[in-house]
Amino acid sequence: MSMAVVGMIAGMALGFAGYFGGFGAFLLVAALGAIGFVAGRFLEGDLEIGDFFRPRKERRR
């Protein structure tokens, strides 16, 4: 699935949450989507736990 399709699906989910559930539901869906994205990247091996705790200068090496 292309990133454009994934983005469209995420946008539609946020739109439905905002329309039917209000702003609080919109924020909840956005936060859970971000957590799911980070967890997915971690499970695929694209992200390491240490990446969150290293200073920026050390990441570029």
PyMOL commands that set and color helices and strands:
alter all, ss='L'
color gray80, all
select helices_A, chain A and resi 3-21+23-44+49-52+56-59
alter helices_A, ss='H'
color red, helices_A
deselect
rebuild
show_as cartoon
